[in-house]
Each structure stands twice: as structure tokens, then as C-alpha cells.
Amino acid sequence: MTLVFLPFYRTLNVTSAYEYLERRFNVAARMMASALFILFQCGRVAIVLFLPALALATVSSIDVTVCILLMGVLCVIYTVLGGIEAVIWTDFIQTIILMGGALWALVAIVLRVNGGVGAMIGEAGAHGKFFQTVPWTFDVAIATGWIIMLGSIFNNLFPYTASQDIVQRYVTTPDRQTAAKAIWTNALIAGPAQAVFFAIGTALFVFYRHHPERLDPAVPIDGIFPLFIVNELPAGVAGLIVAGIFAAAQSTLAGSLNSIATVWVTDFHRRLRPRTSDAACLKLARWVTALVGGVGTGIAVVLAQVEVRSLWETFIAVIGLFGGTISGLFLLGVFSRRAHGTGALVGAIASALVVGYTYVNNLTVFWLYSVIGVASCVILGWVASLLLPGPRMAPDGLTVYTRKRANGFVPAADRLAFIKKGETE
């Protein structure tokens, strides 16, 4: 990421990540990626709103719909007033609160299990709740170890290469080195952070096997952790952890809303009305933030009325359904010199149709949606570029090969071709 995609965003001086797609391919590719990104973020906003609202409803007498409305309004207000600066600083503070509370909760759960860590690991493993019990085959019908690993790689490919909410952090840092440090820091923290939350889920399974009388059967899966926090932890600690859950949600929501506003104003409004002043665009961005916040809140309210097996699984599926096609467009543009605008557009449309067909007909597990989206977009887009008329070489500075040449460095393969050409003349 730091060696390939980050230099593109820094040197091209883009506001929206999808400006690159217009320069590399055409306007249609940019518009399609932007539209898919907005749809993805609307779904993401709804899911992220519903989760903490469910937590609050579980530990209080407040209706989950009221919780969703309160969270949605508060998040829209501080995102509209603060912009990207508010997003970045709240990200930093809220991450500390969340991880501190999660570690405290994990220790508290383990201390309440007879036998401690050893007993917890043994019992979890005996009931198939540990990673080593996952089958290591390539059966696409189930979530095997290899399928999960492959899906995780491609799911993480989208936010770090083609998602505006992450890219806008690349371009707001003072220089490339600072942005690269931020990416590496996040990469080093992400693994242990995910391990902590998976460990909490495993520890909760063991705890409630030992104390089934403390588990309310009416509580949904996503509400079990908040139930433990309120019933088993001291009031002050419980408040801190619940605040951490809300903090993480608000941070994610703010980033999503801000990025949608940026994409709408940059990719759509300025194209239709290029003479709009910066002040008018800022005002429009705030209205878009409020509107999308309202739409996301409405979708979250709908989610609260239907039965969802796991919101985490739903979120992974949403990434695959929308993010795979967008990532495929960027990979096709950056790593292929032969791909052109018409071919890329064919690949993107075909990718969206393939992933949608896979989802509707339940052909495989949700982990593979992003893999299918990326692979179909890149392969079909490249083949279409070979078959359909269009430019046979990408503009200089817009692929990994010509970007180096534009900066004064000629790749070894090109230098060798130049030498051979000189020998034959």
C-alpha cells in the first residue's frame, strides 16, 4: 500500500480517490466507482448505527429505535460542524477508549472462569470455538481456514486502496512519510485488536456455559457482550466500556459521512456545476452529510425490525458486494498498461453482475464475495481491453510502470528493451 497506492494519491493531488479512475480510464469508470462507494457507505452507516444502539437497548430500558435516532442525530451534528479534522481527532481518542475497555473486559471475563486461561482455552477448543478447529480445505461452500484468510486479505484490500474514507486520511497528512507511518501503525495494531475481540467472544462462550442462569435467552447474539458488561462489571468500568463501544461507532460513522460528502461534491456536483464556489460546495457537503446520516439512520431502524443472524457477517458481505468491484478497477488501472476505459467499464459492470448473482443464489460463503468481485473485474476488464477498440497504452504516470518513469526512473525491463533496440539499429 505504502509503495504503490499511497504515492499515486499524494503525487496526483486528488481530493476524491476516484479522480484517479477518470485520469486513467474515463468519466464513466469514475462515476461508477463513486456510486458504488456511496451505496456501500450507506449500508455501513446503517450497520454501525444499529450495533451500539442494540448494545444500549440491551443494557437499558430505552427502545432500540430511540437509541438509533439519538446516535444518528448526534453523529450528524458533530460531523457537520467539525469536518475531517473532527473525524481524525475523534478517531484517535476513541480508539484508545475502545481498546482500553476491551482489554479490561477480556481480563474480567477470564478471571470469572474457573481455571483461568487454561480452562477457557481447553473448553473452547473442545467445542470447536478455537481457530485450530477450522477445516483447512478449499471447500467454497463453507468458511474454511484458507477461505477466511483469502477473504480477509481481499476485504482489507478495499479500504486501503480504493475507499475514500481511508484515502482522505492519506492526503490530509503533512507528507508521504507521515502517511506511510500511519498505515504501518494501523497494520501493526489491527491484528492484535481483532484478536482481542475474537478472544472476548470465545471467553463469553465459556463464561455463559459455566453460568447459563446469567444469560437472557431473549438477548440477540450481538447483545451478549453488552449484557455481560452491565451485569458482571463494576458500574464505573461498565460505563467506560459502553462509552468505548459508542466512541468507536461514532468515529466510524463520522468518517463515512465525511467521505460520502466529499465524493458527492467532488465527483458529481463539481462536474455538473464546475463554477460553484468553494463556499457553496462546503455548504452542500454539510447538507449531504445530514441527508446521508438520515438515510443511514432510516436503514438502521429497518434493520432493527428484521431478524439478522450476525451484523458482523452482514458487514463483511456488504464489503464484498460493493468493495470488490471498486478495488478491481484500481488494480486494473495501476497494474495493467493495456487496460483502457471501455474495457475497464465492461469489467466493472460484469463484476457487479457476477457478485450480485453469487449473492442472490447463495453460491458460496460471504468471505469470497470480495475475491470474486476483484478477480472478475480485473480478468474480464483486461480481456475486454484486448478485444475492444481503445488506447493500447496507459497515459504516463498512471501505472506502476510509467509512474516511475515520470519520476525519472526507468524500470529494468524498459531499459533492457531500449538497449536491445539500440543494438539492432
C-alpha positions in Angstrom: 0.0 0.0 0.0 2.7 2.5 1.0 4.9 1.6 -2.0 2.2 1.6 -4.7 -1.1 3.3 -3.9 0.0 6.0 -1.4 2.4 7.6 -3.9 -0.4 7.8 -6.5 -2.7 9.7 -4.2 0.0 12.0 -3.0 1.5 12.9 -6.3 -1.7 13.2 -8.3 -3.1 15.7 -5.7 -6.6 14.3 -5.7 -9.5 15.2 -3.4 -11.5 12.1 -4.3 -9.8 8.8 -4.8 -12.0 8.2 -7.9 -10.4 11.2 -9.7 -7.6 8.7 -10.5 -10.0 6.4 -12.4 -11.1 9.3 -14.6 -7.5 10.2 -15.5 -6.6 6.5 -16.0 -9.8 5.4 -17.8 -12.7 7.7 -18.3 -15.5 9.6 -16.6 -17.9 6.6 -16.6 -15.4 4.5 -14.5 -15.1 7.3 -12.0 -18.8 7.7 -11.7 -19.5 4.0 -11.3 -16.9 3.6 -8.6 -18.2 6.7 -6.8 -21.8 5.5 -6.9 -20.8 2.0 -5.6 -18.8 3.6 -2.8 -21.8 5.8 -1.7 -24.1 2.7 -1.7 -21.5 0.8 0.4 -21.1 3.6 2.9 -24.9 3.9 3.3 -25.1 0.3 4.2 -22.1 0.6 6.5 -23.6 3.6 8.3 -26.8 1.6 9.0 -24.9 -1.4 10.4 -22.6 0.7 12.5 -25.6 2.7 13.9 -27.5 -0.4 14.8 -24.8 -2.2 16.7 -24.2 0.3 19.5 -27.9 1.1 19.6 -28.5 -2.6 20.2 -25.9 -2.5 23.0 -27.6 0.5 24.7 -31.0 -1.1 24.4 -29.7 -4.3 25.9 -28.4 -2.6 29.0 -31.2 -0.1 29.5 -34.9 0.3 29.2 -34.6 2.6 26.1 -36.1 1.2 22.9 -33.5 0.3 20.2 -35.2 2.6 17.7 -34.9 5.6 20.0 -31.2 4.7 20.5 -30.6 4.6 16.8 -32.3 8.0 16.3 -30.2 9.6 19.2 -26.9 8.3 17.8 -27.7 9.3 14.3 -28.6 12.9 15.2 -25.5 13.3 17.5 -23.1 11.9 14.9 -24.5 14.1 12.1 -24.2 17.2 14.2 -20.6 16.8 15.2 -19.5 15.7 11.7 -21.2 18.6 10.0 -19.7 21.1 12.5 -16.2 19.6 12.6 -15.4 18.2 9.2 -12.4 15.9 8.5 -10.4 17.4 11.5 -13.1 16.3 13.9 -13.1 12.8 12.2 -9.3 12.3 12.7 -9.1 13.6 16.3 -12.1 11.6 17.4 -10.7 8.5 15.7 -7.5 8.9 17.8 -9.2 9.5 21.2 -12.0 6.9 20.7 -9.6 4.2 19.6 -7.8 4.5 22.9 -11.0 4.3 24.9 -12.3 1.3 23.0 -9.1 -0.8 23.2 -8.6 0.0 26.9 -12.2 -1.0 27.7 -11.9 -4.2 25.5 -8.7 -5.4 27.3 -10.3 -4.7 30.7 -13.4 -6.7 29.7 -11.3 -9.6 28.5 -9.4 -9.9 31.7 -12.6 -9.6 33.7 -14.2 -12.5 31.8 -11.2 -14.8 32.1 -11.0 -14.1 35.9 -14.6 -15.2 36.3 -14.0 -18.6 34.6 -12.9 -21.4 36.9 -9.4 -22.5 36.0 -8.5 -19.2 34.2 -6.9 -19.0 30.7 -6.0 -22.7 30.5 -9.5 -23.9 31.3 -11.0 -21.4 28.9 -8.8 -22.4 26.0 -9.4 -26.1 26.7 -13.2 -25.9 26.9 -13.4 -23.5 23.9 -11.3 -25.9 21.8 -13.4 -28.9 22.8 -16.5 -27.2 21.5 -15.0 -26.0 18.2 -14.6 -22.4 19.2 -10.9 -22.1 18.6 -9.2 -21.3 15.2 -7.4 -24.6 15.0 -10.7 -26.4 14.7 -11.5 -24.7 11.4 -11.1 -27.2 8.5 -8.2 -26.3 6.2 -9.6 -27.1 2.8 -10.7 -25.2 -0.3 -14.4 -26.0 0.0 -16.1 -22.8 -1.2 -19.4 -23.8 0.4 -18.1 -23.4 4.0 -15.9 -20.9 5.9 -12.6 -23.0 6.0 -9.3 -21.6 7.2 -8.0 -20.9 3.7 -11.2 -19.3 2.6 -11.2 -17.0 5.7 -7.6 -16.0 5.1 -8.1 -15.3 1.4 -11.3 -13.4 2.1 -9.7 -11.3 4.8 -6.9 -10.2 2.5 -9.3 -9.1 -0.2 -11.7 -7.4 2.3 -8.8 -5.4 3.6 -7.7 -4.5 0.1 -10.7 -2.3 -0.5 -10.3 0.2 2.4 -6.6 0.6 1.9 -6.6 1.0 -1.9 -9.9 2.4 -3.0 -12.1 3.6 -0.1 -12.4 7.4 0.2 -12.8 7.4 4.0 -9.2 5.9 4.2 -7.7 7.7 1.2 -8.8 11.1 2.6 -6.5 10.4 5.6 -3.6 9.7 3.2 -3.9 13.2 1.6 -4.5 15.2 4.8 -1.2 14.2 6.4 1.7 16.7 6.0 3.9 14.4 3.9 4.2 10.9 2.4 6.4 9.6 5.2 3.8 10.5 7.9 1.1 8.9 5.9 3.2 5.7 5.5 3.9 5.6 9.2 0.1 5.9 9.9 -0.6 3.0 7.6 2.1 0.8 9.1 1.0 1.7 12.6 -2.6 0.7 11.8 -1.4 -2.5 10.2 0.5 -3.5 13.3 -2.4 -2.7 15.6 -5.2 -4.2 13.6 -4.2 -7.8 14.0 -3.8 -7.7 17.8 -7.0 -5.6 18.1 -9.0 -8.2 16.1 -7.5 -11.0 18.2 -8.7 -9.3 21.4 -12.3 -9.0 20.2 -12.4 -12.6 18.9 -10.9 -13.7 22.3 -13.7 -11.8 24.0 -16.3 -13.8 22.0 -14.6 -17.1 22.9 -14.3 -16.1 26.6 -18.0 -15.2 26.7 -19.0 -18.6 25.3 -17.1 -20.3 28.1 -18.3 -18.0 30.8 -22.0 -18.5 29.9 -21.5 -22.3 29.7 -20.4 -22.1 33.3 -23.2 -19.7 34.3 -26.2 -20.3 32.0 -28.5 -18.8 34.5 -27.0 -15.3 33.9 -27.8 -15.3 30.2 -31.0 -13.9 29.0 -32.2 -16.1 26.1 -34.1 -13.1 24.6 -30.9 -11.2 24.0 -29.6 -11.4 20.4 -26.1 -12.6 19.7 -24.8 -9.0 19.2 -26.2 -8.0 22.6 -24.5 -10.6 24.7 -21.3 -8.6 25.3 -23.2 -5.5 26.5 -25.2 -7.8 28.7 -22.1 -9.1 30.4 -20.7 -5.6 30.7 -23.7 -4.3 32.6 -24.4 -7.4 34.7 -20.9 -8.5 35.6 -18.6 -5.5 35.8 -18.5 -2.6 38.3 -20.7 0.4 37.3 -17.8 2.7 36.5 -15.9 0.2 34.3 -19.2 -0.8 32.6 -19.8 2.8 31.7 -16.3 3.2 30.3 -16.6 0.2 28.1 -20.1 1.1 26.8 -18.7 4.6 26.1 -15.8 2.9 24.2 -18.3 1.0 22.0 -20.2 4.2 21.3 -16.9 6.0 20.7 -15.8 3.5 18.1 -19.2 3.7 16.3 -19.2 7.5 16.3 -15.7 7.5 14.9 -16.6 5.1 12.0 -19.8 7.0 11.3 -18.1 10.4 11.1 -15.5 9.0 8.6 -18.2 7.5 6.5 -20.4 10.6 6.4 -17.5 12.9 5.7 -16.2 10.7 2.8 -19.6 10.5 1.2 -20.0 14.3 1.2 -16.5 14.6 -0.3 -17.2 12.1 -3.1 -20.6 13.6 -3.9 -19.4 17.2 -4.1 -16.1 16.3 -6.0 -17.2 13.6 -8.3 -20.8 14.6 -9.1 -21.7 18.2 -8.2 -18.5 19.9 -9.5 -18.8 18.0 -12.7 -22.4 19.2 -13.2 -21.7 22.7 -12.0 -18.0 23.4 -12.3 -18.2 27.1 -11.5 -19.7 26.5 -8.0 -17.7 28.4 -5.4 -15.8 26.7 -2.6 -18.2 28.2 0.0 -21.2 26.8 -1.8 -19.6 23.4 -2.1 -18.8 23.4 1.6 -22.5 24.2 2.4 -23.6 21.5 0.0 -21.3 19.0 1.7 -22.9 19.7 5.1 -26.3 19.1 3.6 -25.2 15.9 2.0 -23.8 14.8 5.4 -27.1 15.4 7.1 -29.1 13.7 4.3 -26.9 10.6 4.2 -27.0 10.5 8.0 -30.8 10.5 7.9 -30.9 7.8 5.2 -28.4 5.6 7.2 -30.5 6.1 10.3 -33.6 5.1 8.5 -32.0 1.9 7.2 -30.8 1.1 10.7 -34.3 1.4 12.0 -35.4 -1.1 9.4 -32.6 -3.5 10.4 -33.9 -3.2 14.0 -37.3 -4.6 12.9 -35.9 -7.6 11.0 -34.0 -10.7 12.2 -30.3 -10.5 11.3 -28.2 -13.6 12.3 -25.0 -11.6 12.7 -24.3 -8.0 11.9 -20.6 -8.7 11.6 -21.2 -11.3 8.8 -23.6 -8.8 7.2 -20.9 -6.2 7.2 -18.3 -8.5 5.6 -20.8 -9.4 2.9 -21.5 -5.7 2.2 -17.8 -5.1 1.7 -17.6 -7.9 -0.8 -20.7 -6.9 -2.7 -19.5 -3.3 -3.3 -15.8 -3.1 -2.5 -14.6 -5.9 -4.7 -15.6 -4.2 -7.9 -14.1 -0.9 -6.8 -10.8 -2.5 -5.8 -10.7 -4.4 -9.1 -10.9 -1.1 -11.1 -8.0 0.4 -9.2 -5.9 -2.8 -9.5 -6.6 -2.9 -13.2 -5.7 0.7 -13.7 -2.5 0.6 -11.6 -1.0 -2.7 -12.7 -2.1 -3.0 -16.4 -0.8 -0.9 -19.2 -3.1 -2.4 -21.8 -6.4 -1.8 -19.9 -8.4 1.1 -21.3 -11.6 2.9 -20.3 -14.1 0.8 -22.3 -12.6 -2.5 -21.2 -12.5 -1.3 -17.5 -16.1 -0.3 -17.6 -17.1 -3.7 -19.1 -15.1 -5.4 -16.4 -16.7 -3.4 -13.6 -20.3 -4.0 -14.8 -19.6 -7.7 -15.3 -18.0 -7.9 -11.8 -21.1 -6.2 -10.2 -23.4 -8.6 -12.0 -21.3 -11.7 -11.1 -21.1 -10.8 -7.4 -24.8 -9.9 -7.3 -25.7 -13.3 -8.9 -23.5 -15.1 -6.5 -25.1 -13.4 -3.5 -28.7 -13.8 -4.7 -28.2 -17.5 -5.4 -26.1 -18.1 -2.3 -23.4 -19.9 -4.4 -20.6 -19.5 -1.8 -19.8 -18.1 1.6 -19.7 -14.4 2.2 -15.9 -14.4 2.7 -15.4 -14.9 -1.1 -17.6 -12.1 -2.3 -14.7 -9.6 -2.4 -12.4 -12.2 -4.0 -15.0 -12.8 -6.8 -15.5 -9.1 -7.3 -11.8 -8.2 -7.6 -10.9 -11.2 -9.8 -13.9 -10.9 -12.2 -13.3 -7.1 -12.6 -9.6 -7.5 -13.3 -9.8 -10.5 -15.6 -12.8 -9.5 -17.6 -11.7 -5.9 -17.8 -8.3 -6.9 -19.1 -9.7 -9.4 -21.6 -12.3 -6.8 -22.8 -9.5 -4.2 -23.2 -7.7 -6.7 -25.6 -10.8 -7.4 -27.6 -12.4 -3.9 -27.8 -11.0 -0.8 -29.6 -9.3 1.7 -27.4 -5.8 3.1 -26.5 -3.2 0.4 -26.3 -1.0 2.2 -23.7 -1.9 4.0 -20.5 -1.0 7.7 -20.1 2.3 8.3 -18.5 2.4 8.5 -14.7 -0.8 6.5 -14.1 0.5 2.9 -13.8 3.2 1.5 -11.5 5.5 1.3 -14.6 5.0 4.7 -16.1 4.8 6.5 -12.7 8.4 5.5 -12.0 9.4 6.7 -15.5 7.6 10.0 -14.9 9.7 10.4 -11.7 12.9 9.9 -13.6 13.4 6.2 -13.0 13.1 3.7 -15.9 12.2 0.1 -15.0 14.8 -2.5 -15.7 12.6 -4.2 -18.3 12.2 -1.0 -20.2 16.0 -0.2 -20.0 16.8 -3.6 -21.4 14.3 -3.2 -24.3 15.9 0.2 -25.1 19.4 -1.3 -25.1 18.3 -4.1 -27.4 16.6 -1.6 -29.7 19.9 0.4 -29.9 21.9 -2.7 -30.8 19.7 -3.5 -33.7 19.9 -0.1 -35.3 
